[in-house]
């Protein structure tokens, strides 16, 4: 049996399928965002204004609001207690930008409420990063040692941590979007006509997380098919 069967194994089709799904999800979110970025909010608020208003109303005046370069690079950093809005978001009055900004404010509200999945995801970050770094060296070591079952299983397990992390990310992102739509409605920051449009943008963004889970699952499945869970004969 070749030392590196996975480079030429037919199971590569699983990786290709994952890449296609992720590509379509990315194209869809870009298309949806682009569509509703041309729909200006009737309230005339910028995304930055909306985000600050949501944070203040949520007793999160201590969260700093900053800009960051890029397109859709918006994120909330709980360690630094800062919410960063991208160049294409913060000064825009579009329904799409306001939806994205409210979503990030939703993460800040999760942090305030000690939302369980968010805490778990944060705790898993260093573990997942270590798993991503160590998985393949351990896997290769197991191969070079004559398909040593224990090492191969450990390598697959560490590689699977990324899938676990992404699974936990799903409820975090869904809940942040749910909070965003609710607060936009309660504070009358978007009209009843604009709310479904913002929701479409956030739903499209959620598809990228679902696609990431599917792609990771297919990658893990491929390793199991190749190595049989570490029980493949030499």
Sine and cosine of phi, psi and omega as CSV:
sin_phi,cos_phi,sin_psi,cos_psi,sin_omega,cos_omega
0.00,0.00,0.68,-0.74,-0.01,-1.00
-0.89,0.46,0.48,-0.88,0.00,-1.00
-0.92,0.39,-0.58,0.82,-0.04,-1.00
-0.89,-0.46,0.93,0.37,-0.07,-1.00
-0.92,0.40,-0.44,0.90,-0.10,-1.00
-0.95,0.30,-0.31,0.95,0.02,-1.00
-0.94,0.34,-0.50,0.87,-0.08,-1.00
-0.85,-0.53,0.16,0.99,-0.06,-1.00
-0.96,0.29,0.61,-0.79,0.03,-1.00
-0.85,0.52,-0.33,0.94,0.00,-1.00
-0.92,0.38,-0.09,1.00,0.12,-0.99
-0.84,0.55,-0.37,0.93,0.02,-1.00
-0.86,0.51,-0.51,0.86,0.02,-1.00
-0.91,0.42,-0.64,0.77,0.04,-1.00
-0.91,0.40,-0.65,0.76,0.00,-1.00
-0.90,0.44,-0.67,0.74,0.03,-1.00
-0.87,0.49,-0.69,0.72,0.03,-1.00
-0.88,0.48,-0.65,0.76,0.01,-1.00
-0.91,0.41,-0.63,0.77,0.01,-1.00
-0.91,0.42,-0.71,0.70,0.01,-1.00
-0.88,0.48,-0.71,0.70,0.01,-1.00
-0.90,0.44,-0.63,0.78,0.02,-1.00
-0.90,0.44,-0.69,0.72,0.02,-1.00
-0.91,0.42,-0.65,0.76,0.01,-1.00
-0.89,0.45,-0.67,0.74,0.02,-1.00
-0.91,0.42,-0.67,0.74,0.03,-1.00
-0.89,0.45,-0.63,0.78,-0.04,-1.00
-0.92,0.39,-0.68,0.73,-0.01,-1.00
-0.93,0.37,-0.61,0.79,0.05,-1.00
-0.91,0.42,-0.66,0.75,0.01,-1.00
-0.90,0.43,-0.70,0.71,-0.02,-1.00
-0.92,0.40,-0.68,0.73,0.01,-1.00
-0.89,0.45,-0.69,0.73,0.00,-1.00
-0.88,0.48,-0.64,0.76,0.00,-1.00
-0.88,0.47,-0.75,0.66,-0.08,-1.00
-1.00,0.03,-0.09,1.00,0.13,-0.99
-0.96,0.27,-0.23,0.97,0.06,-1.00
-1.00,-0.06,-0.03,1.00,0.03,-1.00
-0.98,-0.18,0.95,-0.30,-0.05,-1.00
-0.99,0.15,0.68,-0.74,0.01,-1.00
-0.92,0.40,0.67,-0.75,-0.01,-1.00
-0.93,0.36,-0.39,0.92,0.02,-1.00
-0.96,0.27,-0.35,0.94,0.04,-1.00
0.98,0.21,0.12,0.99,0.02,-1.00
-0.97,0.25,0.57,-0.82,0.17,-0.99
-0.99,0.15,0.30,-0.95,0.02,-1.00
-0.88,0.48,-0.58,0.81,0.03,-1.00
-0.90,0.43,-0.67,0.74,0.04,-1.00
-0.87,0.49,-0.72,0.69,-0.01,-1.00
-0.89,0.46,-0.70,0.71,-0.02,-1.00
-0.88,0.48,-0.71,0.71,0.00,-1.00
-0.90,0.44,-0.64,0.77,0.00,-1.00
-0.91,0.42,-0.66,0.75,0.02,-1.00
-0.90,0.43,-0.70,0.71,-0.01,-1.00
-0.89,0.46,-0.70,0.72,-0.01,-1.00
-0.90,0.43,-0.67,0.74,0.00,-1.00
-0.93,0.36,-0.36,0.93,-0.02,-1.00
-0.99,-0.12,0.27,0.96,-0.01,-1.00
0.87,0.50,0.64,0.77,0.01,-1.00
-0.84,-0.54,0.67,0.74,0.00,-1.00
-0.90,0.45,-0.37,0.93,-0.03,-1.00
-0.98,0.19,-0.17,0.99,0.03,-1.00
-0.98,0.19,0.86,-0.51,0.02,-1.00
-0.97,0.25,0.57,-0.82,0.04,-1.00
-0.91,-0.41,0.88,-0.48,-0.05,-1.00
-0.77,-0.64,0.25,-0.97,0.08,-1.00
-0.99,-0.13,0.35,-0.94,0.06,-1.00
-0.53,-0.85,0.60,-0.80,-0.02,-1.00
-0.93,0.36,0.41,-0.91,0.10,-0.99
0.92,-0.40,-0.01,-1.00,0.00,-1.00
-0.90,-0.44,0.87,-0.49,-0.03,-1.00
0.85,0.53,0.63,0.77,0.08,-1.00
-0.99,-0.15,0.30,0.96,-0.03,-1.00
-0.88,0.48,0.65,-0.76,0.05,-1.00
-0.25,-0.97,0.37,-0.93,0.09,-1.00
-0.94,-0.34,0.76,-0.65,0.00,-1.00
-0.93,-0.36,0.96,-0.30,-0.06,-1.00
-0.94,0.34,-0.51,0.86,-0.03,-1.00
-0.93,0.38,-0.65,0.76,0.00,-1.00
-1.00,-0.04,-0.09,1.00,-0.02,-1.00
0.83,0.56,0.74,0.67,-0.04,-1.00
-0.68,-0.74,0.61,-0.79,0.06,-1.00
-0.91,-0.42,0.83,-0.56,-0.08,-1.00
-0.92,-0.38,0.77,-0.64,0.03,-1.00
-0.94,-0.35,0.69,-0.73,-0.08,-1.00
-0.96,0.29,0.21,-0.98,0.00,-1.00
-0.83,0.56,-0.61,0.79,-0.06,-1.00
-0.99,0.15,-0.10,0.99,-0.07,-1.00
-0.95,-0.32,-0.79,0.61,-0.30,-0.95
-0.88,0.48,-0.58,0.81,-0.03,-1.00
-0.98,-0.19,0.11,0.99,-0.02,-1.00
-1.00,0.07,0.58,-0.82,0.07,-1.00
-0.97,-0.23,0.23,0.97,-0.06,-1.00
-0.97,0.25,0.39,-0.92,0.05,-1.00
-0.88,0.47,-0.63,0.78,-0.02,-1.00
-0.89,0.45,-0.75,0.67,-0.03,-1.00
-0.90,0.44,-0.65,0.76,0.01,-1.00
-0.91,0.42,-0.64,0.77,0.05,-1.00
-0.88,0.47,-0.69,0.72,0.00,-1.00
-0.90,0.43,-0.70,0.72,0.00,-1.00
-0.89,0.46,-0.66,0.75,0.02,-1.00
-0.91,0.41,-0.58,0.82,0.04,-1.00
-0.88,0.48,-0.70,0.72,0.01,-1.00
-0.92,0.39,-0.58,0.82,0.10,-1.00
-0.90,0.44,-0.52,0.85,0.07,-1.00
-0.87,0.49,-0.60,0.80,0.06,-1.00
-0.91,0.42,-0.63,0.78,0.03,-1.00
-0.90,0.43,-0.61,0.79,0.05,-1.00
-0.92,0.39,-0.60,0.80,0.07,-1.00
-0.87,0.49,-0.68,0.73,0.00,-1.00
-0.89,0.46,-0.68,0.74,0.04,-1.00
-0.86,0.50,-0.63,0.77,-0.08,-1.00
-1.00,0.03,0.07,1.00,-0.07,-1.00
0.80,0.61,0.72,0.69,-0.02,-1.00
-0.87,0.50,0.85,-0.52,-0.15,-0.99
-0.79,0.62,-0.82,0.58,-0.01,-1.00
-0.86,0.51,-0.56,0.83,0.05,-1.00
-0.92,0.39,-0.67,0.74,0.03,-1.00
-0.89,0.45,-0.68,0.73,-0.01,-1.00
-0.90,0.43,-0.67,0.74,0.02,-1.00
-0.89,0.46,-0.68,0.74,0.01,-1.00
-0.89,0.46,-0.64,0.77,0.00,-1.00
-0.93,0.38,-0.48,0.88,-0.04,-1.00
-0.99,0.12,-0.21,0.98,-0.06,-1.00
-0.83,0.56,-0.82,0.58,-0.01,-1.00
-0.90,0.43,-0.58,0.81,0.01,-1.00
-0.91,0.41,-0.69,0.72,0.00,-1.00
-0.91,0.42,-0.68,0.73,0.03,-1.00
-0.87,0.50,-0.67,0.74,0.04,-1.00
-0.90,0.43,-0.67,0.74,0.01,-1.00
-0.88,0.48,-0.66,0.75,0.02,-1.00
-0.89,0.45,-0.60,0.80,-0.03,-1.00
-0.96,0.27,-0.64,0.77,-0.15,-0.99
-1.00,-0.04,-0.32,0.95,-0.15,-0.99
-0.83,0.56,-0.82,0.58,-0.10,-1.00
-0.96,0.29,-0.60,0.80,0.12,-0.99
-0.84,0.53,-0.66,0.75,0.02,-1.00
-0.92,0.39,-0.65,0.76,0.02,-1.00
-0.89,0.45,-0.72,0.70,0.02,-1.00
-0.89,0.46,-0.64,0.77,0.02,-1.00
-0.88,0.47,-0.66,0.75,0.04,-1.00
-0.89,0.46,-0.59,0.80,0.02,-1.00
-0.92,0.38,-0.74,0.67,-0.04,-1.00
-0.92,0.39,-0.35,0.94,0.03,-1.00
-1.00,-0.03,0.39,0.92,0.06,-1.00
0.99,0.16,0.66,0.76,-0.01,-1.00
0.84,0.54,0.84,0.55,0.02,-1.00
-0.94,0.35,0.90,-0.43,-0.18,-0.98
-0.85,0.53,-0.71,0.70,-0.07,-1.00
-0.89,0.46,-0.73,0.68,-0.02,-1.00
-0.90,0.43,-0.65,0.76,0.01,-1.00
-0.90,0.43,-0.68,0.74,0.02,-1.00
-0.90,0.43,-0.63,0.78,0.05,-1.00
-0.90,0.43,-0.67,0.74,0.03,-1.00
-0.87,0.49,-0.70,0.71,0.02,-1.00
-0.91,0.42,-0.66,0.75,0.01,-1.00
-0.88,0.48,-0.69,0.72,0.00,-1.00
-0.92,0.38,-0.60,0.80,0.07,-1.00
-0.90,0.44,-0.54,0.84,-0.04,-1.00
-0.95,0.32,-0.24,0.97,0.01,-1.00
-0.88,0.47,-0.51,0.86,0.04,-1.00
-0.90,0.44,-0.66,0.75,0.05,-1.00
-0.89,0.46,-0.69,0.72,0.03,-1.00
-0.87,0.50,-0.70,0.71,0.01,-1.00
-0.87,0.50,-0.69,0.73,-0.03,-1.00
-0.95,0.32,-0.53,0.85,0.08,-1.00
-0.90,0.43,-0.65,0.76,0.02,-1.00
-0.94,0.34,-0.46,0.89,0.02,-1.00
-0.91,0.41,-0.53,0.85,-0.06,-1.00
-0.83,0.56,-0.84,0.55,0.00,-1.00
-0.89,0.46,-0.50,0.86,0.03,-1.00
-0.89,0.46,-0.73,0.69,-0.03,-1.00
-0.95,0.31,-0.65,0.76,0.02,-1.00
-0.89,0.46,-0.68,0.74,-0.01,-1.00
-0.92,0.40,-0.63,0.78,0.02,-1.00
-0.89,0.46,-0.64,0.77,0.03,-1.00
-0.92,0.38,-0.64,0.77,0.03,-1.00
-0.88,0.47,-0.69,0.72,0.05,-1.00
-0.89,0.46,-0.64,0.77,-0.03,-1.00
-0.88,0.48,-0.76,0.65,-0.02,-1.00
-0.89,0.45,-0.65,0.76,-0.02,-1.00
-0.90,0.44,-0.70,0.71,-0.05,-1.00
-0.95,0.30,-0.54,0.84,0.06,-1.00
-0.90,0.43,-0.57,0.82,0.02,-1.00
-0.97,0.23,-0.71,0.70,-0.06,-1.00
-0.90,0.43,-0.58,0.81,-0.03,-1.00
-1.00,-0.08,0.10,1.00,0.04,-1.00
0.82,0.58,0.65,0.76,0.01,-1.00
-0.99,0.10,-0.36,0.93,0.13,-0.99
-0.75,-0.66,0.48,-0.88,0.02,-1.00
-0.98,0.21,0.18,-0.98,0.03,-1.00
-0.90,0.45,-0.41,0.91,0.06,-1.00
-0.98,0.20,-0.56,0.83,-0.06,-1.00
-0.99,0.14,-0.46,0.89,-0.04,-1.00
-0.84,0.54,-0.73,0.68,0.03,-1.00
-0.89,0.45,-0.48,0.88,0.02,-1.00
-0.94,0.34,-0.68,0.73,0.05,-1.00
-0.90,0.43,-0.61,0.79,0.01,-1.00
-0.90,0.44,-0.60,0.80,0.03,-1.00
-0.89,0.45,-0.63,0.78,0.03,-1.00
-0.90,0.44,-0.71,0.71,-0.03,-1.00
-0.94,0.34,-0.58,0.81,0.07,-1.00
-0.91,0.42,-0.63,0.78,0.03,-1.00
-0.90,0.43,-0.66,0.75,0.03,-1.00
-0.90,0.45,-0.59,0.81,0.00,-1.00
-0.89,0.45,-0.49,0.87,0.00,-1.00
-0.89,0.45,-0.50,0.87,0.01,-1.00
-0.92,0.39,-0.55,0.84,0.03,-1.00
-0.96,0.30,-0.62,0.79,0.06,-1.00
-0.90,0.43,-0.67,0.74,0.02,-1.00
-0.88,0.47,-0.62,0.78,0.01,-1.00
-0.90,0.43,-0.62,0.79,0.04,-1.00
-0.90,0.44,-0.71,0.71,-0.01,-1.00
-0.89,0.45,-0.71,0.71,-0.02,-1.00
-0.89,0.45,-0.66,0.75,0.03,-1.00
-0.91,0.40,-0.66,0.76,0.02,-1.00
-0.88,0.48,-0.67,0.74,0.00,-1.00
-0.91,0.42,-0.58,0.81,0.04,-1.00
-0.92,0.40,-0.68,0.73,0.03,-1.00
-0.91,0.41,-0.67,0.74,0.02,-1.00
-0.86,0.51,-0.63,0.78,0.00,-1.00
-0.88,0.48,-0.68,0.73,0.02,-1.00
-0.90,0.44,-0.63,0.78,0.03,-1.00
-0.92,0.40,-0.62,0.79,0.02,-1.00
-0.92,0.39,-0.59,0.80,-0.01,-1.00
-0.94,0.33,-0.74,0.67,-0.15,-0.99
-0.98,-0.20,-0.06,1.00,0.02,-1.00
0.86,0.51,0.59,0.81,-0.02,-1.00
0.92,0.39,0.40,0.92,0.02,-1.00
1.00,-0.03,0.02,1.00,-0.08,-1.00
-0.97,-0.24,0.08,1.00,0.00,-1.00
-0.90,0.43,0.69,-0.72,-0.03,-1.00
-0.94,0.34,0.45,-0.90,0.02,-1.00
-0.95,0.30,0.00,0.00,0.00,0.00
